[in-house]
Amino acid sequence: MSARFREPQLGAWRALLAAHAAVITRAEQALAEAGLPPLTWYDVLWNVHESPQRRARLGELAAKLTISRGGMTKLVDRLEEAGLLRREPSPQDRRGSYAVLTPAGEWMLKRMWPPYAAVLADTIGPLKASEAETLRRLLRQIEARAAPAPEPRSEREPPGPQRKS
């Protein structure tokens, strides 16, 4: 573990993690005080809401929200049990399924938003527009650098020695 890392960047990383943890903690508290489900429920419901036809593949949802596939399955089980989502099998892949937002899920999103928005107004709201734009741009740069490289999809044979038939 001899990798050296410059202090300004390491300090920025620590500040990012601390800010994220603080905002998430406040949002969780605000939702709990309002008698509402946890923020992870909101995140899943919102991502399904924003998906085409209000339906999202469970595997893609898990990857987007950085939740294990098993964790996503259990979370969707709870959301389905609460009537907020329903599962639909994938017509293309018998092993895959979609999470589909129900009217009750839409209603729950609307109930959860005000306490969540109040926390964001308190924490992110005071930023000047230029500061918010700079923060957004910098975080998107970090996200782009951290994103896995797309796998090349070639219809030709991989490079290497060619066999003659």
DSSP file (Angstrom, degrees, kcal/mol; ACC not computed):
  #  RESIDUE AA STRUCTURE BP1 BP2  ACC     N-H-->O    O-->H-N    N-H-->O    O-->H-N    TCO  KAPPA ALPHA  PHI   PSI    X-CA   Y-CA   Z-CA
    1    1 A M              0   0    0      0, 0.0     0, 0.0     0, 0.0     0, 0.0   0.000 360.0 360.0 360.0  59.0    0.0    0.0    0.0
    2    2 A S        +     0   0    0      2,-0.1     2,-0.2     0, 0.0     0, 0.0   0.261 360.0 135.1-104.6  12.5    2.6    2.5   -1.1
    3    3 A A        -     0   0    0      1,-0.1     2,-0.4     2,-0.0     0, 0.0  -0.428  47.8-142.3 -62.7 129.2    0.4    4.4   -3.5
    4    4 A R        -     0   0    0     -2,-0.2     2,-0.4     0, 0.0    -2,-0.1  -0.761  18.0-172.9 -98.1 141.6    0.8    8.1   -3.0
    5    5 A F        -     0   0    0     -2,-0.4     2,-0.1     4,-0.0     5,-0.0  -0.999  28.0-113.2-135.7 131.8   -2.1   10.4   -3.3
    6    6 A R     >  -     0   0    0     -2,-0.4     4,-2.3     1,-0.1     3,-0.3  -0.361  24.8-126.5 -66.9 141.9   -1.8   14.2   -3.1
    7    7 A E  H  > S+     0   0    0      1,-0.2     4,-3.2     2,-0.2     5,-0.3   0.869 103.8  56.8 -61.4 -42.4   -3.5   15.8   -0.1
    8    8 A P  H  > S+     0   0    0      0, 0.0     4,-1.8     0, 0.0    -1,-0.2   0.929 113.0  42.4 -58.3 -40.0   -5.8   18.2   -1.9
    9    9 A Q  H  > S+     0   0    0     -3,-0.3     4,-2.4     2,-0.2    -2,-0.2   0.897 114.9  49.5 -71.2 -39.9   -7.4   15.4   -3.8
   10   10 A L  H  X S+     0   0    0     -4,-2.3     4,-2.5     1,-0.2    -1,-0.2   0.908 111.1  50.2 -65.2 -40.2   -7.5   13.1   -0.8
   11   11 A G  H  X S+     0   0    0     -4,-3.2     4,-2.3     2,-0.2    -1,-0.2   0.880 109.7  51.2 -62.5 -38.4   -9.1   15.9    1.2
   12   12 A A  H  X S+     0   0    0     -4,-1.8     4,-2.5    -5,-0.3    -2,-0.2   0.908 109.7  50.1 -64.7 -41.5  -11.7   16.4   -1.6
   13   13 A W  H  X S+     0   0    0     -4,-2.4     4,-2.4     2,-0.2    -2,-0.2   0.933 111.7  47.4 -62.6 -45.9  -12.5   12.7   -1.5
   14   14 A R  H  X S+     0   0    0     -4,-2.5     4,-2.5     1,-0.2    -1,-0.2   0.896 112.0  50.4 -63.1 -39.7  -13.0   12.7    2.2
   15   15 A A  H  X S+     0   0    0     -4,-2.3     4,-2.8     2,-0.2     5,-0.2   0.899 109.1  52.0 -65.1 -40.1  -15.2   15.8    2.0
   16   16 A L  H  X S+     0   0    0     -4,-2.5     4,-2.5     2,-0.2    -2,-0.2   0.939 112.4  45.2 -60.3 -47.5  -17.3   14.2   -0.7
   17   17 A L  H  X S+     0   0    0     -4,-2.4     4,-2.6     2,-0.2    -2,-0.2   0.914 114.7  47.8 -63.4 -43.1  -17.9   11.1    1.4
   18   18 A A  H  X S+     0   0    0     -4,-2.5     4,-2.4     2,-0.2    -2,-0.2   0.912 112.9  48.1 -65.6 -42.2  -18.6   13.1    4.6
   19   19 A A  H  X S+     0   0    0     -4,-2.8     4,-2.5     2,-0.2     5,-0.2   0.925 112.5  49.2 -63.8 -44.0  -21.0   15.4    2.7
   20   20 A H  H  X S+     0   0    0     -4,-2.5     4,-2.6    -5,-0.2     5,-0.2   0.942 112.7  47.1 -59.9 -48.9  -22.8   12.5    1.1
   21   21 A A  H  X S+     0   0    0     -4,-2.6     4,-2.4     1,-0.2    -1,-0.2   0.896 112.6  49.8 -61.7 -40.8  -23.1   10.7    4.5
   22   22 A A  H  X S+     0   0    0     -4,-2.4     4,-2.2     2,-0.2    -1,-0.2   0.922 113.2  44.6 -66.3 -44.2  -24.4   13.8    6.2
   23   23 A V  H  X S+     0   0    0     -4,-2.5     4,-2.6     2,-0.2    -2,-0.2   0.920 114.4  49.2 -67.4 -42.8  -27.1   14.6    3.6
   24   24 A I  H  X S+     0   0    0     -4,-2.6     4,-2.8    -5,-0.2     5,-0.2   0.916 110.6  51.0 -62.5 -42.7  -28.2   11.0    3.4
   25   25 A T  H  X S+     0   0    0     -4,-2.4     4,-2.4    -5,-0.2    -1,-0.2   0.926 111.8  47.0 -60.6 -45.0  -28.4   10.8    7.2
   26   26 A R  H  X S+     0   0    0     -4,-2.2     4,-2.6     2,-0.2    -2,-0.2   0.912 112.5  49.6 -64.0 -41.3  -30.5   13.9    7.4
   27   27 A A  H  X S+     0   0    0     -4,-2.6     4,-2.4     2,-0.2    -2,-0.2   0.920 110.8  49.7 -64.0 -43.0  -32.8   12.7    4.6
   28   28 A E  H  X S+     0   0    0     -4,-2.8     4,-2.5     1,-0.2    -1,-0.2   0.919 112.1  48.5 -60.5 -43.7  -33.3    9.4    6.3
   29   29 A Q  H  X S+     0   0    0     -4,-2.4     4,-2.8     1,-0.2    -2,-0.2   0.921 110.8  50.3 -62.7 -44.4  -34.2   11.2    9.6
   30   30 A A  H  X S+     0   0    0     -4,-2.6     4,-1.3     1,-0.2    -1,-0.2   0.903 112.5  46.8 -62.8 -41.3  -36.6   13.5    7.8
   31   31 A L  H  <>S+     0   0    0     -4,-2.4     5,-2.9     2,-0.2    -1,-0.2   0.924 113.2  48.7 -66.3 -43.9  -38.4   10.6    6.2
   32   32 A A  H ><5S+     0   0    0     -4,-2.5     3,-1.7     1,-0.2    -2,-0.2   0.915 109.0  52.7 -62.3 -42.9  -38.5    8.6    9.4
   33   33 A E  H 3<5S+     0   0    0     -4,-2.8    -1,-0.2     1,-0.3    -2,-0.2   0.811 108.4  51.5 -62.8 -29.3  -39.9   11.6   11.3
   34   34 A A  T 3<5S-     0   0    0     -4,-1.3    -1,-0.3    -5,-0.2    -2,-0.2   0.409 118.9-113.4 -86.5   2.4  -42.6   11.9    8.7
   35   35 A G  T < 5S+     0   0    0     -3,-1.7    -3,-0.2     1,-0.2    -2,-0.1   0.808  72.6 136.4  71.9  29.4  -43.5    8.2    9.1
   36   36 A L      < -     0   0    0     -5,-2.9    -1,-0.2     1,-0.2     3,-0.1  -0.661  59.0 -90.4-109.2 163.4  -42.3    7.4    5.6
   37   37 A P        -     0   0    0      0, 0.0    -1,-0.2     0, 0.0    -3,-0.1  -0.095  57.5 -77.7 -64.7 169.7  -40.2    4.5    4.2
   38   38 A P    >>  -     0   0    0      0, 0.0     4,-1.2     0, 0.0     3,-1.2  -0.176  41.3-104.6 -69.6 163.4  -36.4    4.8    3.9
   39   39 A L  H 3> S+     0   0    0      1,-0.3     4,-2.7     2,-0.2     5,-0.2   0.793 116.5  66.4 -59.2 -32.1  -34.5    6.7    1.2
   40   40 A T  H 3> S+     0   0    0      1,-0.2     4,-2.2     2,-0.2    -1,-0.3   0.867  99.2  53.1 -60.2 -34.3  -33.6    3.5   -0.6
   41   41 A W  H <> S+     0   0    0     -3,-1.2     4,-2.9     2,-0.2     5,-0.2   0.938 109.0  48.7 -63.8 -45.4  -37.3    3.0   -1.4
   42   42 A Y  H  X S+     0   0    0     -4,-1.2     4,-3.3     1,-0.2     5,-0.3   0.934 109.6  52.7 -58.8 -46.2  -37.4    6.5   -2.8
   43   43 A D  H  X S+     0   0    0     -4,-2.7     4,-2.2     1,-0.2    -1,-0.2   0.911 112.8  43.7 -58.4 -44.4  -34.3    5.9   -4.9
   44   44 A V  H  X S+     0   0    0     -4,-2.2     4,-2.4     2,-0.2     5,-0.2   0.953 115.7  47.4 -65.9 -49.2  -35.8    2.7   -6.4
   45   45 A L  H  X S+     0   0    0     -4,-2.9     4,-2.7     1,-0.2    -2,-0.2   0.913 113.1  49.0 -59.4 -43.2  -39.2    4.3   -7.0
   46   46 A W  H  X S+     0   0    0     -4,-3.3     4,-2.2    -5,-0.2    -1,-0.2   0.918 110.7  49.5 -64.6 -43.2  -37.7    7.4   -8.6
   47   47 A N  H  < S+     0   0    0     -4,-2.2     4,-0.5    -5,-0.3    -1,-0.2   0.878 113.4  45.9 -66.0 -36.3  -35.5    5.4  -10.9
   48   48 A V  H >< S+     0   0    0     -4,-2.4     3,-1.1     2,-0.2    -1,-0.2   0.914 110.9  54.4 -68.7 -41.5  -38.4    3.2  -12.0
   49   49 A H  H 3< S+     0   0    0     -4,-2.7     5,-0.3     1,-0.3    -2,-0.2   0.884 109.7  47.3 -56.0 -40.9  -40.5    6.4  -12.4
   50   50 A E  T 3< S+     0   0    0     -4,-2.2    -1,-0.3    -5,-0.1    -2,-0.2   0.542  95.0  96.6 -81.6  -7.4  -37.8    7.9  -14.7
   51   51 A S  S X  S-     0   0    0     -3,-1.1     3,-2.3    -4,-0.5     5,-0.1  -0.469  93.3 -81.7 -81.1 153.8  -37.5    4.8  -16.8
   52   52 A P  G >  S+     0   0    0      0, 0.0     3,-1.4     0, 0.0    -1,-0.1  -0.299 116.8   2.5 -55.1 134.9  -39.3    4.3  -20.1
   53   53 A Q  G 3  S-     0   0    0      1,-0.3    48,-0.1    -3,-0.1     3,-0.1   0.687 122.0 -80.5  59.0  21.3  -42.9    3.2  -19.5
   54   54 A R  G <  S+     0   0    0     -3,-2.3    47,-2.5    -5,-0.3     2,-0.3   0.860 105.1 112.9  56.4  38.3  -42.2    3.4  -15.7
   55   55 A R  E <   -A  100   0A   0     -3,-1.4     2,-0.4    45,-0.2    45,-0.2  -0.999  42.3-176.4-142.7 139.3  -40.5    0.0  -15.8
   56   56 A A  E     -A   99   0A   0     43,-2.2    43,-3.1    -2,-0.3     2,-0.2  -0.992  32.1-109.2-138.0 141.8  -36.9   -0.9  -15.3
   57   57 A R  E  >  -A   98   0A   0     -2,-0.4     4,-2.4    41,-0.2    41,-0.2  -0.488  28.7-131.7 -66.9 136.6  -34.9   -4.2  -15.5
   58   58 A L  H  > S+     0   0    0     39,-2.3     4,-2.5     1,-0.2     5,-0.2   0.886 104.3  51.4 -61.0 -41.2  -33.9   -5.3  -12.0
   59   59 A G  H  > S+     0   0    0     38,-0.3     4,-2.1     2,-0.2    -1,-0.2   0.906 111.9  46.1 -63.3 -42.1  -30.3   -5.9  -12.9
   60   60 A E  H  > S+     0   0    0      2,-0.2     4,-2.5     1,-0.2    -1,-0.2   0.881 112.1  51.9 -68.0 -37.6  -29.9   -2.5  -14.5
   61   61 A L  H  X S+     0   0    0     -4,-2.4     4,-2.1     2,-0.2    -2,-0.2   0.916 109.0  50.3 -63.5 -44.4  -31.6   -0.9  -11.5
   62   62 A A  H  <>S+     0   0    0     -4,-2.5     5,-2.6     1,-0.2     4,-0.4   0.925 112.6  46.6 -60.7 -45.6  -29.2   -2.7   -9.1
   63   63 A A  H ><5S+     0   0    0     -4,-2.1     3,-0.9     1,-0.2    -2,-0.2   0.916 112.2  50.1 -64.5 -42.9  -26.2   -1.5  -11.0
   64   64 A K  H 3<5S+     0   0    0     -4,-2.5    -1,-0.2     1,-0.2    -2,-0.2   0.867 117.9  38.9 -64.0 -36.8  -27.4    2.1  -11.3
   65   65 A L  T 3<5S-     0   0    0     -4,-2.1    -1,-0.2    -5,-0.2    -2,-0.2   0.333 109.5-121.1 -96.6   6.3  -28.1    2.3   -7.5
   66   66 A T  T < 5 +     0   0    0     -3,-0.9     2,-0.4    -4,-0.4    -3,-0.2   0.917  65.9 137.9  50.1  51.1  -25.0    0.3   -6.5
   67   67 A I      < -     0   0    0     -5,-2.6    -1,-0.2    -6,-0.1    -2,-0.1  -0.961  59.4-107.4-119.2 140.3  -27.0   -2.4   -4.8
   68   68 A S     >  -     0   0    0     -2,-0.4     4,-2.7     1,-0.1     5,-0.2  -0.237  29.5-114.1 -61.7 157.6  -26.2   -6.1   -5.2
   69   69 A R  H  > S+     0   0    0      1,-0.2     4,-2.4     2,-0.2     5,-0.1   0.910 119.6  49.2 -60.4 -41.1  -28.6   -8.1   -7.3
   70   70 A G  H  > S+     0   0    0      2,-0.2     4,-2.1     1,-0.2    -1,-0.2   0.906 111.2  49.3 -64.5 -41.1  -29.6  -10.1   -4.2
   71   71 A G  H  > S+     0   0    0      2,-0.2     4,-2.3     1,-0.2    -2,-0.2   0.882 110.9  50.3 -64.1 -38.6  -30.1   -6.9   -2.3
   72   72 A M  H  X S+     0   0    0     -4,-2.7     4,-3.0     2,-0.2     5,-0.3   0.907 107.8  53.3 -66.7 -40.8  -32.2   -5.4   -5.1
   73   73 A T  H  X S+     0   0    0     -4,-2.4     4,-2.1     1,-0.2    -2,-0.2   0.928 111.9  45.0 -59.1 -45.0  -34.3   -8.6   -5.2
   74   74 A K  H  X S+     0   0    0     -4,-2.1     4,-1.9     2,-0.2    -1,-0.2   0.894 113.7  49.9 -66.6 -39.6  -35.1   -8.3   -1.5
   75   75 A L  H  X S+     0   0    0     -4,-2.3     4,-2.4     2,-0.2    -2,-0.2   0.922 111.5  47.6 -65.3 -44.0  -35.8   -4.6   -1.7
   76   76 A V  H  X S+     0   0    0     -4,-3.0     4,-2.8     1,-0.2     5,-0.2   0.861 106.8  58.7 -66.3 -34.4  -38.2   -5.1   -4.7
   77   77 A D  H  X S+     0   0    0     -4,-2.1     4,-2.5    -5,-0.3    -1,-0.2   0.942 109.2  44.4 -55.8 -46.7  -39.8   -7.9   -2.7
   78   78 A R  H  X S+     0   0    0     -4,-1.9     4,-1.8     2,-0.2    -2,-0.2   0.904 114.2  48.4 -66.9 -41.2  -40.6   -5.4    0.0
   79   79 A L  H  <>S+     0   0    0     -4,-2.4     5,-2.6     2,-0.2     6,-1.0   0.870 113.3  48.0 -66.6 -35.7  -41.8   -2.7   -2.4
   80   80 A E  H ><5S+     0   0    0     -4,-2.8     3,-1.3     4,-0.2    -2,-0.2   0.905 109.3  52.8 -69.8 -41.5  -44.0   -5.2   -4.2
   81   81 A E  H 3<5S+     0   0    0     -4,-2.5    -2,-0.2     1,-0.3    -1,-0.2   0.849 108.4  51.5 -61.0 -34.3  -45.4   -6.4   -0.8
   82   82 A A  T 3<5S-     0   0    0     -4,-1.8    -1,-0.3    -5,-0.1    -2,-0.2   0.500 117.2-117.0 -80.6  -4.0  -46.2   -2.8    0.0
   83   83 A G  T < 5S+     0   0    0     -3,-1.3    21,-0.4     2,-0.2    22,-0.4   0.635  85.3 114.6  80.5  14.5  -48.0   -2.5   -3.4
   84   84 A L  S   <S+     0   0    0     -5,-2.6    18,-2.0    20,-0.2     2,-0.3   0.737  79.9  18.4 -91.1 -24.4  -45.6    0.2   -4.7
   85   85 A L  E     -B  101   0A   0     -6,-1.0     2,-0.3    16,-0.2    -2,-0.2  -0.926  63.2-157.0-135.8 161.2  -44.1   -1.9   -7.5
   86   86 A R  E     -B  100   0A   0     14,-2.0    14,-3.0    -2,-0.3     2,-0.3  -0.981  20.5-122.9-135.2 152.9  -45.0   -5.1   -9.4
   87   87 A R  E     -B   99   0A   0     -2,-0.3    12,-0.2    12,-0.2    10,-0.0  -0.714  21.5-171.8 -94.1 144.7  -42.8   -7.5  -11.3
   88   88 A E  E     -B   98   0A   0     10,-2.1    10,-3.5    -2,-0.3     2,-0.1  -1.000  26.9-117.9-130.3 135.5  -43.2   -8.3  -14.9
   89   89 A P  E     -B   97   0A   0      0, 0.0     8,-0.3     0, 0.0     5,-0.1  -0.384  32.3-109.8 -68.0 150.1  -41.2  -11.1  -16.6
   90   90 A S        -     0   0    0      6,-2.2     6,-0.1     3,-0.6     3,-0.0  -0.679  16.9-150.7 -79.6 127.8  -38.9  -10.0  -19.4
   91   91 A P  S    S+     0   0    0      0, 0.0     3,-0.2     0, 0.0    -1,-0.1   0.779  97.2  45.9 -69.2 -23.4  -40.2  -11.2  -22.8
   92   92 A Q  S    S+     0   0    0      1,-0.3     2,-0.4     2,-0.0    -2,-0.0   0.742 120.7  33.0 -88.2 -24.9  -36.6  -11.4  -24.1
   93   93 A D    >   -     0   0    0      3,-0.1     3,-1.0     1,-0.1    -3,-0.6  -0.937  61.8-157.8-140.7 110.1  -35.0  -13.1  -21.2
   94   94 A R  T 3  S+     0   0    0     -2,-0.4    -1,-0.1     1,-0.3    -4,-0.1   0.754  97.2  51.6 -62.3 -23.4  -36.8  -15.7  -19.0
   95   95 A R  T 3  S+     0   0    0     -6,-0.1    -1,-0.3     2,-0.0     2,-0.1   0.748 100.8  76.0 -83.6 -23.1  -34.4  -15.1  -16.1
   96   96 A G    <   -     0   0    0     -3,-1.0    -6,-2.2    -6,-0.1     2,-0.3  -0.463  58.2-175.9 -89.1 158.5  -34.8  -11.3  -16.2
   97   97 A S  E     - B   0  89A   0     -8,-0.3   -39,-2.3    -2,-0.1     2,-0.3  -0.976  17.8-127.3-148.0 163.5  -37.7   -9.3  -14.9
   98   98 A Y  E     -AB  57  88A   0    -10,-3.5   -10,-2.1    -2,-0.3     2,-0.5  -0.820  12.0-136.5-109.6 148.0  -38.8   -5.7  -14.7
   99   99 A A  E     -AB  56  87A   0    -43,-3.1   -43,-2.2    -2,-0.3     2,-0.5  -0.928  26.3-163.2 -98.0 128.8  -39.9   -3.6  -11.8
  100  100 A V  E     -AB  55  86A   0    -14,-3.0   -14,-2.0    -2,-0.5     2,-0.2  -0.958  17.6-122.7-119.8 130.1  -43.0   -1.6  -12.8
  101  101 A L  E     - B   0  85A   0    -47,-2.5   -16,-0.2    -2,-0.5   -17,-0.1  -0.502  25.7-153.1 -72.4 133.7  -44.3    1.4  -10.8
  102  102 A T     >  -     0   0    0    -18,-2.0     4,-2.1    -2,-0.2     3,-0.2  -0.560  32.1-103.3 -97.3 167.2  -47.9    1.1   -9.6
  103  103 A P  H  > S+     0   0    0      0, 0.0     4,-2.3     0, 0.0     5,-0.1   0.874 126.0  54.5 -56.9 -36.5  -50.2    4.0   -8.9
  104  104 A A  H  > S+     0   0    0    -21,-0.4     4,-2.3     1,-0.2   -20,-0.2   0.858 105.7  53.0 -65.7 -33.7  -49.5    3.5   -5.2
  105  105 A G  H  > S+     0   0    0    -22,-0.4     4,-2.2   -21,-0.3    -1,-0.2   0.899 108.3  49.4 -66.1 -40.9  -45.8    3.8   -6.0
  106  106 A E  H  X S+     0   0    0     -4,-2.1     4,-1.9     2,-0.2    -2,-0.2   0.921 111.7  49.5 -60.9 -44.6  -46.4    7.1   -7.7
  107  107 A W  H  X S+     0   0    0     -4,-2.3     4,-1.7     1,-0.2    -2,-0.2   0.897 109.3  51.4 -62.4 -42.0  -48.4    8.3   -4.7
  108  108 A M  H  X S+     0   0    0     -4,-2.3     4,-2.5     2,-0.2     5,-0.2   0.896 106.4  54.4 -65.3 -39.9  -45.6    7.3   -2.3
  109  109 A L  H  X S+     0   0    0     -4,-2.2     4,-1.9     1,-0.2    -1,-0.2   0.930 108.3  49.8 -56.1 -45.5  -43.1    9.2   -4.4
  110  110 A K  H  < S+     0   0    0     -4,-1.9    -1,-0.2     1,-0.2    -2,-0.2   0.849 112.4  47.4 -64.3 -34.5  -45.2   12.3   -4.0
  111  111 A R  H  < S+     0   0    0     -4,-1.7    -1,-0.2     1,-0.2    -2,-0.2   0.859 113.7  47.1 -72.7 -36.3  -45.5   11.8   -0.2
  112  112 A M  H  X S+     0   0    0     -4,-2.5     4,-1.5     1,-0.2     5,-0.2   0.766  97.5  72.7 -78.6 -25.7  -41.8   11.2    0.2
  113  113 A W  H  X S+     0   0    0     -4,-1.9     4,-3.7    -5,-0.2     5,-0.3   0.908  86.9  58.6 -62.4 -46.8  -40.6   14.2   -1.9
  114  114 A P  H  > S+     0   0    0      0, 0.0     4,-2.0     0, 0.0    -1,-0.2   0.908 110.3  40.8 -55.6 -48.2  -41.5   17.1    0.5
  115  115 A P  H  > S+     0   0    0      0, 0.0     4,-1.5     0, 0.0    -2,-0.2   0.898 119.0  47.5 -66.7 -35.1  -39.3   16.0    3.5
  116  116 A Y  H  X S+     0   0    0     -4,-1.5     4,-2.1     1,-0.2     3,-0.2   0.932 111.7  50.1 -66.6 -45.9  -36.5   14.9    1.1
  117  117 A A  H  X S+     0   0    0     -4,-3.7     4,-2.7     1,-0.2    -1,-0.2   0.856 105.7  57.4 -61.6 -35.6  -36.8   18.3   -0.8
  118  118 A A  H  X S+     0   0    0     -4,-2.0     4,-1.8    -5,-0.3    -1,-0.2   0.895 107.0  48.2 -63.2 -39.5  -36.6   20.2    2.5
  119  119 A V  H  X S+     0   0    0     -4,-1.5     4,-2.0     2,-0.2     5,-0.3   0.923 112.6  48.1 -66.1 -43.7  -33.3   18.5    3.4
  120  120 A L  H  X>S+     0   0    0     -4,-2.1     4,-2.6     1,-0.2     5,-2.2   0.890 109.2  53.7 -64.1 -38.2  -32.0   19.3   -0.1
  121  121 A A  H  <5S+     0   0    0     -4,-2.7    -1,-0.2     3,-0.2    -2,-0.2   0.883 112.3  45.0 -62.7 -37.8  -33.2   22.9    0.3
  122  122 A D  H  <5S+     0   0    0     -4,-1.8    -2,-0.2    -5,-0.2    -1,-0.2   0.828 126.3  28.5 -73.3 -32.7  -31.3   23.2    3.6
  123  123 A T  H  <5S+     0   0    0     -4,-2.0    -3,-0.2    -5,-0.1    -2,-0.2   0.876 136.6  18.5-100.7 -44.7  -28.1   21.6    2.3
  124  124 A I  T ><5S+     0   0    0     -4,-2.6     3,-1.8    -5,-0.3    -3,-0.2   0.751 109.8  75.8 -97.8 -31.2  -27.8   22.2   -1.4
  125  125 A G  T 3 <S+     0   0    0     -5,-2.2    -3,-0.2     1,-0.3    -4,-0.1   0.816  85.5  61.6 -53.7 -39.4  -30.2   25.1   -1.7
  126  126 A P  T 3  S+     0   0    0      0, 0.0    -1,-0.3     0, 0.0    -2,-0.1   0.659  81.0 105.6 -67.7 -12.7  -27.8   27.8   -0.2
  127  127 A L  S <  S-     0   0    0     -3,-1.8     2,-0.1     1,-0.1    -3,-0.0  -0.402  78.8-115.5 -64.7 141.7  -25.3   27.2   -3.0
  128  128 A K     >  -     0   0    0      1,-0.1     4,-2.8    -2,-0.1     5,-0.2  -0.400  29.9-108.5 -67.4 156.0  -25.2   30.0   -5.6
  129  129 A A  H  > S+     0   0    0      1,-0.2     4,-2.4     2,-0.2     5,-0.2   0.897 121.7  50.5 -55.3 -42.2  -26.2   28.9   -9.1
  130  130 A S  H  > S+     0   0    0      2,-0.2     4,-2.2     1,-0.2    -1,-0.2   0.879 111.0  48.8 -66.3 -36.9  -22.6   29.1  -10.3
  131  131 A E  H  > S+     0   0    0      2,-0.2     4,-2.8     1,-0.2    -2,-0.2   0.920 111.5  49.0 -67.1 -43.8  -21.4   27.0   -7.3
  132  132 A A  H  X S+     0   0    0     -4,-2.8     4,-2.7     1,-0.2    -2,-0.2   0.902 111.9  49.2 -62.5 -40.9  -24.0   24.4   -7.9
  133  133 A E  H  X S+     0   0    0     -4,-2.4     4,-2.6    -5,-0.2    -1,-0.2   0.907 111.7  48.5 -66.1 -41.6  -23.1   24.2  -11.6
  134  134 A T  H  X S+     0   0    0     -4,-2.2     4,-2.7     2,-0.2     5,-0.2   0.928 112.7  48.3 -63.1 -45.1  -19.4   23.9  -10.8
  135  135 A L  H  X S+     0   0    0     -4,-2.8     4,-2.6     2,-0.2     5,-0.2   0.932 112.4  48.7 -60.4 -46.8  -20.2   21.1   -8.2
  136  136 A R  H  X S+     0   0    0     -4,-2.7     4,-2.3     1,-0.2    -2,-0.2   0.926 112.8  48.1 -58.5 -46.3  -22.4   19.3  -10.8
  137  137 A R  H  X S+     0   0    0     -4,-2.6     4,-1.9     2,-0.2    -2,-0.2   0.917 113.1  47.0 -63.2 -44.8  -19.7   19.6  -13.5
  138  138 A L  H  X S+     0   0    0     -4,-2.7     4,-2.2     1,-0.2    -1,-0.2   0.912 112.6  48.8 -65.4 -42.7  -16.9   18.3  -11.2
  139  139 A L  H  X S+     0   0    0     -4,-2.6     4,-2.6     1,-0.2    -1,-0.2   0.880 109.7  52.2 -66.3 -36.4  -19.0   15.4   -9.9
  140  140 A R  H  X S+     0   0    0     -4,-2.3     4,-2.6    -5,-0.2    -1,-0.2   0.871 107.6  53.1 -65.5 -36.2  -19.9   14.4  -13.4
  141  141 A Q  H  X S+     0   0    0     -4,-1.9     4,-2.2     2,-0.2    -2,-0.2   0.933 111.0  46.0 -62.8 -45.1  -16.2   14.5  -14.3
  142  142 A I  H  X S+     0   0    0     -4,-2.2     4,-2.0     1,-0.2    -2,-0.2   0.928 112.5  51.2 -62.2 -44.7  -15.4   12.1  -11.4
  143  143 A E  H  X S+     0   0    0     -4,-2.6     4,-1.6     1,-0.2    -2,-0.2   0.914 109.6  49.9 -58.8 -44.1  -18.4    9.9  -12.4
  144  144 A A  H  < S+     0   0    0     -4,-2.6    -1,-0.2     1,-0.2    -2,-0.2   0.888 111.5  48.1 -64.3 -39.3  -17.2    9.7  -16.0
  145  145 A R  H  < S+     0   0    0     -4,-2.2    -1,-0.2     1,-0.2    -2,-0.2   0.827 114.7  46.2 -69.7 -30.5  -13.6    8.7  -14.9
  146  146 A A  H  < S+     0   0    0     -4,-2.0    -1,-0.2    -5,-0.2    -2,-0.2   0.703  87.8 104.7 -85.4 -20.3  -15.0    6.1  -12.5
  147  147 A A  S  < S-     0   0    0     -4,-1.6     2,-0.0    -5,-0.2    -3,-0.0  -0.341  82.0-105.5 -63.9 139.2  -17.4    4.6  -15.0
  148  148 A P        -     0   0    0      0, 0.0    -1,-0.1     0, 0.0    -2,-0.1  -0.354  38.4-103.5 -64.2 144.9  -16.3    1.2  -16.4
  149  149 A A        -     0   0    0      1,-0.1     2,-0.1    -3,-0.1    -3,-0.0  -0.446  43.0-103.3 -66.2 139.2  -15.1    1.3  -20.0
  150  150 A P        -     0   0    0      0, 0.0    -1,-0.1     0, 0.0     3,-0.0  -0.382  37.3-110.8 -64.5 142.0  -17.7   -0.1  -22.3
  151  151 A E        -     0   0    0      1,-0.1     2,-0.2    -3,-0.1     0, 0.0  -0.564  33.8-113.8 -73.9 132.4  -16.9   -3.6  -23.5
  152  152 A P        -     0   0    0      0, 0.0     2,-0.7     0, 0.0    -1,-0.1  -0.446  25.0-154.4 -67.7 137.2  -16.0   -3.7  -27.2
  153  153 A R        +     0   0    0     -2,-0.2     2,-0.4    -3,-0.0     3,-0.0  -0.890  20.4 172.6-116.3 101.5  -18.5   -5.5  -29.2
  154  154 A S        -     0   0    0     -2,-0.7     0, 0.0     2,-0.1     0, 0.0  -0.888  28.7-159.4-111.5 138.3  -16.9   -6.9  -32.3
  155  155 A E  S    S+     0   0    0     -2,-0.4     2,-0.1     2,-0.1    -1,-0.1   0.539  75.2  80.5 -90.5  -7.5  -18.6   -9.2  -34.7
  156  156 A R  S    S-     0   0    0      1,-0.1    -2,-0.1    -3,-0.0     0, 0.0  -0.472  97.7 -83.6 -90.3 168.7  -15.3  -10.3  -36.1
  157  157 A E        -     0   0    0     -2,-0.1    -1,-0.1     1,-0.1     3,-0.1  -0.369  54.2 -97.3 -66.6 150.3  -13.0  -12.9  -34.4
  158  158 A P        -     0   0    0      0, 0.0    -1,-0.1     0, 0.0    -3,-0.0  -0.299  52.0 -86.2 -64.4 155.4  -10.8  -11.5  -31.7
  159  159 A P  S    S+     0   0    0      0, 0.0     0, 0.0     0, 0.0     0, 0.0  -0.263  82.2  90.7 -61.4 150.7   -7.2  -10.7  -32.8
  160  160 A G  S    S-     0   0    0     -3,-0.1     2,-0.1     0, 0.0    -3,-0.0  -0.890  81.6 -24.4 149.5-177.1   -4.8  -13.5  -32.7
  161  161 A P        -     0   0    0      0, 0.0     2,-0.4     0, 0.0     0, 0.0  -0.367  62.2-134.3 -63.3 136.1   -3.5  -16.2  -35.0
  162  162 A Q        -     0   0    0     -2,-0.1     2,-0.4    -5,-0.0     0, 0.0  -0.755  12.3-141.6 -92.9 134.5   -5.9  -17.1  -37.7
  163  163 A R        -     0   0    0     -2,-0.4     2,-0.5     2,-0.0     0, 0.0  -0.772   9.2-142.5 -94.1 140.4   -6.5  -20.8  -38.5
  164  164 A K              0   0    0     -2,-0.4    -2,-0.0     1,-0.1     0, 0.0  -0.868 360.0 360.0-100.6 135.8   -6.9  -21.9  -42.0
  165  165 A S              0   0    0     -2,-0.5    -1,-0.1     0, 0.0    -2,-0.0   0.446 360.0 360.0 -91.1 360.0   -9.5  -24.5  -42.7
